[in-house]
Amino acid sequence: MSTNVNIDWSKLGFAYSKTDLRYISIWKNGKWDDGKLVKDNNLSISEASTSLHYGQQCFEGLKAYRTKDGSIQLFRPLENAKRLRNSCSRVLIPEISDEKFLDACLQVVKANEAFVAPYGTGATLYLRPYVIGIGDNLGVGPAPEFLFGLFCCPVGAYFKSGLSPVNFMTSDEYDRAAPFGTGDVKVGGNYAASLLAHEHAASKGFADCIYLDPATHTKIEEVGAANFFGITKDNVFVTPKSPSILPSITKKSLIYIAKEYLKMDVQERDVPIDSLSDFKETGACGTAAVITPIGGIEHKGKLHVFHSETEVGPVTRKLYDTLYGIQFGDVLAPEGWIVKVK
Ligand SMILES: Cc1ncc(COP(=O)(O)O)c(C=O)c1O
């Protein structure tokens, strides 16, 4: 039975808070154990764990949503399971099956049901699955043992006063990923590489930085920890295609919504940084905010403003409303996108 929580859902941000129970499973002697829920939110692991020294770890992020009828649902969790497997295989971590991943999500959400905000608050339950190399190890090499964990935290509506655009600057000095590196998987090293770049952009008054392709610095790749999309002046949904971008599940969903719900043409292709004037609207997309409208992008000291620095554009608004509606159960979802927590 969950704690009786007393949370002001309107005040929640995107921050850690301890919930009742979390899931832990251990890989040892060639196999994963069955996993269990535990109370303790601290891990005790070897000081020689590969995750601590050599970054042998990966993670995911997804949310549980409360619908109008009071039930709880997950949005495309098997896409996260698949991406986690890709990340695991890139850093030599034993893979986790769809069944095991989903079982962990469902157990944690059910055990912490009281932390799933009421419908209408915009708040959600954020789930953080992670896999780390543990056990005694010194040389660079894969760990002898692994831990698959999953915890959850209630998080607030990203935009408290409606969708509002923010500005970004391109990063000239720092890349988050290398060509043929780990940019397309969700490993901690990519985020360590982004901390200084983020701080640099924030110190200049920007929300975050836009990463350009690491080989030539001429094409848009990612917007902070989110994917980029733009709407051209002739209404085509465009998003960058590159082997060093993390394949966003939100982006994949927006592509489907643009095509099937809004009847737009979609292109996944190079987006040269000198083609900003082709776009009437642009945005960043990811699980945390769904869509962050981009007001303007500063590149080489010059700010290019899209639709507006203060108002969200009409196409971005429709994309957002449709996806948000699907996630909270108000808009009919395509087959297989929603998993009910029963
Ligand atoms: C680097 C990066 N790009 C894009 C995304 C957006 O992915 P998703 O839509 O699956 O949350 C994330 C967040 O997970 C991210 O960390």
The ligand as a MOL file (V3000), in Angstrom:
LIG
                    3D

  0  0  0     0  0            999 V3000
M  V30 BEGIN CTAB
M  V30 COUNTS 16 16 0 0 0
M  V30 BEGIN ATOM
M  V30 1 C 20.0150 13.6610 -26.0040 0
M  V30 2 C 18.5470 13.4740 -26.0610 0
M  V30 3 N 17.9140 13.6630 -27.2400 0
M  V30 4 C 16.5780 13.4930 -27.3410 0
M  V30 5 C 15.8010 13.1110 -26.2710 0
M  V30 6 C 14.3340 12.9380 -26.4070 0
M  V30 7 O 14.0000 11.5790 -26.4280 0
M  V30 8 P 12.5720 11.0930 -25.9570 0
M  V30 9 O 11.5890 11.7620 -26.8510 0
M  V30 10 O 12.5840 9.6180 -26.1990 0
M  V30 11 O 12.4170 11.4650 -24.5580 0
M  V30 12 C 16.4110 12.9020 -25.0320 0
M  V30 13 C 15.6350 12.4830 -23.8590 0
M  V30 14 O 15.5530 11.3000 -23.6030 0
M  V30 15 C 17.8140 13.0800 -24.9220 0
M  V30 16 O 18.4270 12.8930 -23.7500 0
M  V30 END ATOM
M  V30 BEGIN BOND
M  V30 1 1 1 2
M  V30 2 1 2 3
M  V30 3 2 2 15
M  V30 4 2 3 4
M  V30 5 1 4 5
M  V30 6 1 5 6
M  V30 7 2 5 12
M  V30 8 1 6 7
M  V30 9 1 7 8
M  V30 10 2 8 9
M  V30 11 1 8 10
M  V30 12 1 8 11
M  V30 13 1 12 13
M  V30 14 1 12 15
M  V30 15 2 13 14
M  V30 16 1 15 16
M  V30 END BOND
M  V30 END CTAB
M  END
